[in-house]
Amino acid sequence: MEFVKEEREENKRIKHEEPETRRIKHEKQGEFVEEKEENEESSEIEVKNHFKTGGKPSHCDRRFSHPSLLKRHERIHSGEKPYKCSHCDKRFSHSSSLKKHERIHTGEKPYKCSHCDKRFSVSSNLKMHVRIHTGERPFKCSHCDKRFTQLANMKKHERIHTGEKPYKCSHCDKRFCDSSSLKRHEMIHDGKKIQCSNCEKRFNNSSNLKTHKMIHTGDKLYKCSHCDKRFSQSGNMKIHERVHTGEKPYKCSHCDKRFWNKSNLKTHERIHTGEKPYKCSQCDKRFCDSSSLKKHERIHTGQKPYKCSHCDEIQ
């Protein structure tokens, strides 16, 4: 605990001396840059505290304004992780990373959305979620006019233009532009897939199989917090709960209309784009949604599924 106390006290002192986001002069260029906190979870350590004065690490040329910042940085080189989770064996270089991790165990979600009742364990997730309500898409593709709420989604999209496929299958030479497509593909090679005992569907892990089996068993573990309705999948429960909360997070990019779920938004946007992906198997007529196609095809089949409860008339 002495590590936590020491770092906390030092952080207080630094905070008192300088603003939270400190503007510092770059050693070589003489320009001001933002000093960012080191984060062991990010793929690239963004430490830009390059000073002429202050501590210099023994492993690299970076310089720091305070001994504590130098000490924090040097843990990257030494691999030292003095902060241990009190719930599991995971260790961390920084107390802030430990605090963030421990919320997984405690279930603490201190960051609440100002537009709905949704809560988050980390502020960055709240920031991304709020964009659903505001419609803000700060990340624009450098090749076309498409905009995105998340940087990762923009990068994935840009690979359509560049043709870049950084994810290579470990079993064959096939390459993919995103990790989820690679994962789906690698299941073809994986001979240890678990098959559902009720149907021929196969799964790469037992948890996915368990969720799927609820369709057959009728188990509905997820109960709506507003009414007695139950669901076999948490995703379906979340969509249903929006009926109670009035939350419509999906906004049309062409007009002001908003929707409970993504599929309804997708169907609606086809009115604007003119896209009609559903083609009749009997004629050349096309439709923007599957229900309209189904309704139309009854003209050809003569099917009349709706029977009057008072007489024998079928419509």
For each residue, the residues with C-beta under 8 A, 3 or more apart:
1: 4 5
2: 5 6
3: 6 7 82 83 95
4: 1 7 8 83 95
5: 1 2 8 9
6: 2 3 9 10
7: 3 4 10 11 68 72 94 95
8: 4 5 11 12 95
9: 5 6 12 13
10: 6 7 13 14 66 67 68
11: 7 8 14 15 68
12: 8 9 15 16
13: 9 10 16 17
14: 10 11 17 18 66 68 69
15: 11 12 18 20
16: 12 13
17: 13 14
18: 14 15 22 65
19: 22 23
20: 15
21: 34 35
22: 18 19 34 35 65
23: 19 32 33 34 35
24: 32 33 35 48 49 50 51 65
25: 30 31 32 51
26: 29 30 31 32 33 48 50
27: 50 51 52 63
28: 50
29: 26
30: 25 26
31: 25 26
32: 23 24 25 26
33: 23 24 26 48
34: 21 22 23 48
35: 21 22 23 24 47 48 49
36: 46 47 48
37: 96
38: 45 46 47 72 73 76 93 94
39: 42 45 46 94 97
40: 45 76 92 93 94 97
41: 97
42: 39 45 46
43:
44:
45: 38 39 40 42 76
46: 36 38 39 42
47: 35 36 38 62 73
48: 24 26 33 34 35 36
49: 24 35 54 62 63 64 65 69
50: 24 26 27 28 62 63
51: 24 25 27 54 63 64 65
52: 27 63
53: 63 65
54: 49 51 63 64 65 66 70
55: 63 64 66 67 69 70
56: 61 62 63 64 70
57: 60 61 62 64 70 73 74 77
58: 74 77
59: 74 77
60: 57 77
61: 56 57
62: 47 49 50 56 57 73
63: 27 49 50 51 52 53 54 55 56
64: 49 51 54 55 56 57 67 69 70 73
65: 18 22 24 49 51 53 54 69
66: 10 14 54 55 69 70
67: 10 55 64 70 71
68: 7 10 11 14 71 72
69: 14 49 55 64 65 66 72 73
70: 54 55 56 57 64 66 67 73 74
71: 67 68 74 75
72: 7 38 68 69 75 93 94
73: 38 47 57 62 64 69 70 76 77
74: 57 58 59 70 71 77 78 80
75: 71 72 78 79 80 81 82 93 94
76: 38 40 45 73 79 93
77: 57 58 59 60 73 74
78: 74 75
79: 75 76
80: 74 75 93
81: 75 84 91 92 93
82: 3 75 91 93
83: 3 4 91 92 93 94 95 97 98
84: 81 89 90 91 92 98
85: 88 89 90 91 92 98 101 102 105
86: 102
87: 102 105 106
88: 85 105
89: 84 85
90: 84 85 101
91: 81 82 83 84 85
92: 40 81 83 84 85 95 97 98 101
93: 38 40 72 75 76 80 81 82 83 97
94: 7 38 39 40 72 75 83 97 98
95: 3 4 7 8 83 92 98 99
96: 37 99 100
97: 39 40 41 83 92 93 94 100 101
98: 83 84 85 92 94 95 101 102
99: 95 96 102 103
100: 96 97 103 121 122
101: 85 90 92 97 98 104
102: 85 86 87 98 99 105 106 108
103: 99 100 106 107 108 109 110 121 122
104: 101 121
105: 85 87 88 102
106: 87 102 103
107: 103
108: 102 103 121
109: 103 112 119 120 121
110: 103 119 121
111: 119 120 121 122 123 125 126
112: 109 117 118 119 120 126
113: 116 117 118 119 120 126 129 130 133
114: 130
115: 130 133 247
116: 113 133 245 247 249
117: 112 113 245
118: 112 113 129
119: 109 110 111 112 113
120: 109 111 112 113 123 125 126 129
121: 100 103 104 108 109 110 111 125
122: 100 103 111 125 126
123: 111 120 126 127
124: 127 128
125: 111 120 121 122 128 129
126: 111 112 113 120 122 123 129 130
127: 123 124 130 131
128: 124 125 131 149 150
129: 113 118 120 125 126 132 133
130: 113 114 115 126 127 133 134 136
131: 127 128 134 135 136 137 138 149
132: 129 149 249 250 251
133: 113 115 116 129 130 249
134: 130 131
135: 131 251
136: 130 131 149
137: 131 140 147 148 149
138: 131 147 149
139: 147 148 149 150 151 153 154
140: 137 145 146 147 148 154
141: 144 145 146 147 148 154 157 158 161
142: 158
143: 158 161 162
144: 141 161
145: 140 141
146: 140 141 157
147: 137 138 139 140 141 154
148: 137 139 140 141 151 153 154 157
149: 128 131 132 136 137 138 139 153
150: 128 139 153 154
151: 139 148 154 155
152: 155 156
153: 139 148 149 150 156 157
154: 139 140 141 147 148 150 151 157 158
155: 151 152 158 159
156: 152 153 159 177 178
157: 141 146 148 153 154 160 161
158: 141 142 143 154 155 161 162 164
159: 155 156 162 163 164 165 166 177 178
160: 157 177
161: 141 143 144 157 158
162: 143 158 159
163: 159
164: 158 159 177
165: 159 168 175 176 177
166: 159 175 177
167: 175 176 177 178 179 181 182
168: 165 173 174 175 176 182
169: 172 173 174 175 176 182 185 186 189
170: 186
171: 186 189
172: 169 189
173: 168 169
174: 168 169 185
175: 165 166 167 168 169
176: 165 167 168 169 179 181 182 185
177: 156 159 160 164 165 166 167 181
178: 156 159 167 181 182
179: 167 176 182 183
180: 183 184
181: 167 176 177 178 184 185
182: 167 168 169 176 178 179 185 186
183: 179 180 186 187 204
184: 180 181 187
185: 169 174 176 181 182 188 189
186: 169 170 171 182 183 189 190
187: 183 184 190 193 202 204
188: 185
189: 169 171 172 185 186
190: 186 187 193 204
191:
192:
193: 187 190 202 203 204
194: 202 203 204 205 206 209
195: 200 201 202 203
196: 199 200 201 202 203 209 212 213 216
197:
198: 213 216
199: 196 216
200: 195 196
201: 195 196 212
202: 187 193 194 195 196
203: 193 194 195 196 206 208 209 212
204: 183 187 190 193 194 208
205: 194 208 209
206: 194 203 209 210
207: 210 211
208: 203 204 205 211 212
209: 194 196 203 205 206 212 213
210: 206 207 213 214
211: 207 208 214 232 233
212: 196 201 203 208 209 215
213: 196 198 209 210 216 217 219
214: 210 211 217 218 219 220 221 232 233
215: 212 232
216: 196 198 199 213
217: 213 214
218: 214 232
219: 213 214 232
220: 214 223 230 231 232
221: 214 230 231 232
222: 230 231 232 233 234 236 237
223: 220 228 229 230 231 237
224: 227 228 229 230 231 237 240 241 244
225: 241
226: 241 244 245
227: 224 244
228: 223 224
229: 223 224 240
230: 220 221 222 223 224 237
231: 220 221 222 223 224 234 236 237 240
232: 211 214 215 218 219 220 221 222 236
233: 211 214 222 236 237
234: 222 231 237 238
235: 238 239
236: 222 231 232 233 239 240
237: 222 223 224 230 231 233 234 240 241
238: 234 235 241 242
239: 235 236 242 260 261
240: 224 229 231 236 237 243
241: 224 225 226 237 238 244 245
242: 238 239 245 246 247 248 249 260 261
243: 240 260
244: 224 226 227 241
245: 116 117 226 241 242
246: 242
247: 115 116 242 260
248: 242 251 258 259 260
249: 116 132 133 242 258
250: 132 258 259 260 261 262 264 265
251: 132 135 248 256 257 258 259 265
252: 255 256 257 258 259 265 268 269 272
253: 269
254: 269 272
255: 252 272
256: 251 252
257: 251 252 268
258: 248 249 250 251 252
259: 248 250 251 252 262 264 265 268
260: 239 242 243 247 248 250 264
261: 239 242 250 264 265
262: 250 259 265 266
263: 266 267
264: 250 259 260 261 267 268
265: 250 251 252 259 261 262 268 269
266: 262 263 269 270
267: 263 264 270 288 289
268: 252 257 259 264 265 271
269: 252 253 254 265 266 272 273
270: 266 267 273 274 275 276 277 288 289
271: 268 288
272: 252 254 255 269
273: 269 270
274: 270
275: 270 288
276: 270 279 286 287 288
277: 270 286 288
278: 286 287 288 289 290 292 293
279: 276 284 285 286 287 293
280: 283 284 285 286 287 293 296 297 300
281: 297
282: 297 300
283: 280 300
284: 279 280
285: 279 280 296
286: 276 277 278 279 280
287: 276 278 279 280 290 292 293 296
288: 267 270 271 275 276 277 278 292
289: 267 270 278 292 293
290: 278 287 293 294
291: 294 295
292: 278 287 288 289 295 296
293: 278 279 280 287 289 290 296 297
294: 290 291 297 298
295: 291 292 298
296: 280 285 287 292 293 299
297: 280 281 282 293 294 300 301 303
298: 294 295 301 302 303 304 305
299: 296
300: 280 282 283 297
301: 297 298
302: 298
303: 297 298
304: 298 314 315
305: 298 314
306: 314 315
307: 312 313 314 315
308: 311 312 313 314 315
309:
310:
311: 308
312: 307 308
313: 307 308
314: 304 305 306 307 308
315: 304 306 307 308
